[in-house]
Amino acid sequence: MITSPAFSGKRFAVLGLARSGLATVRALVESGAEVTAWDARDEARTAVPAGVQLADPLAIDLAGFDAVVVSPGVPLNRHPIADHARAAHVPIMGDIELFAMARPSLPPHQVVGITGTNGKSTTTALIHHIVASAGIPARLGGNIGLPILSQDPLPEGGVYVLELSSFQIDLTHSLACDVAVLTNITPDHLDRYDSFADYAAAKERLFTLQHQDHVAVIATEDDPSRMIASRITHRLHRVASTDIADQSRWPALQGPHNAQNIACASAVARALGVTDDQIETALCSYPGLSHRMERVAERVGVLFVNDSKATNPTSTAPALAAYPRIHWILGGQAKTKDLDACAPHFGHVVAAYVIGEAGPMFADLLRPTMTVAEAGTLERAVQLAAAAAQPGDVVLLSPACASFDQFRDFEARGDAFRAAVEALS
């Protein structure tokens, strides 16, 4: 667990007690802070450690608190906690900002922060794998893996590798990454931002928080990313998928989208002092990322692929491009009202099986170009797709949507897909 004297004697209100929220509460308590915590779920509140006061921050006077710590899932653009904290002149932050505040008390280390609309999870996991394979102590955290505050501090010379969503960047004010990475920017999360420009600006803040001796790695393959790169005044490495000529040696990193991930990760590794030979060895041994084009099973010649992490159409497009005959399971909580990013690959789709809240909308969009079944649930979609698929076909869960209408998160959705495949007779 990461603790810090920076929190000792201070008062924090914590809103949201999922994994990162509980880790935050425990780290603050162990650091000697006074903590008030709340979650609307009864079972979440029972998990808080002794000595924590249970009270809804919206229902108490926040005067005298040092900060309100919220989950990245709290929509600050419409949640009343934002106005309540502002009226009390209390800052709102997330667990990543607490980590930033704790950094001076940790053994000397470096932090790599990775953001972007798509590819950031694979890039983050790949950077961590390369660094660890080179013998450098490393921790994986942020929007991937375990909450960073729940993990033990690294020894001197270690590297913290953090995947950072725009929401997490919004909730940090002092995280100065030694290396900051941007994979790409396409429309996403527009329910949380007033415009696409505001969403892009949230990503850019990761770089404005850096110092002059820090490194920026930006894949300059879309206009917003190029614009951000043009404003960088510190050390900048521009990369592109075309930097990678041959991916055949790296079985878990196939496809043009992974070429960009490799280019970003390799540039970061070099900035950290990892040699090209060490990078090559690590790329060959990288096992791939769960829920991202993950091969779940092969049954009677039909391959089942879990791409639950594809939570928007741009992220789904590479999966559709990867296979010639696809039974496509999609739907959930839509982030956009179109599937335009996927359209160039519709010719690969034998049939679509729509689920969740966006199912009827996507059914109407897709019927003019392909066979569509309104399955409703993921389990039913798997059953229908498996019954229709022929040897050589792929049953692909690549939802192009968030999961929150039917599942806790994309991981729970991917696990449900795996269970539904295993339950096939």
NORJO-V586595 format. One record per helix or strand of 3 or more residues. SS is the DSSP state (alpha for helix, beta for strand). FROM is the first residue (numbers start at 1). LEN is the number of residues. If there is no record, write none. Layout:
[[SS/FROM/LEN] [SS/FROM/LEN]]
This chain:
[[alpha/5/3] [beta/11/5] [alpha/19/12] [beta/34/5] [alpha/42/4] [alpha/57/3] [beta/67/4] [alpha/81/7] [alpha/95/11] [beta/109/7] [alpha/120/14] [beta/138/5] [alpha/148/3] [beta/158/6] [alpha/166/5] [beta/179/4] [alpha/196/13] [beta/215/5] [alpha/223/8] [beta/235/5] [alpha/241/3] [alpha/256/16] [alpha/276/10] [beta/294/6] [beta/302/5] [alpha/313/10] [beta/326/6] [alpha/343/6] [beta/349/7] [alpha/359/8] [beta/371/6] [alpha/378/11] [beta/394/4] [alpha/410/13]]
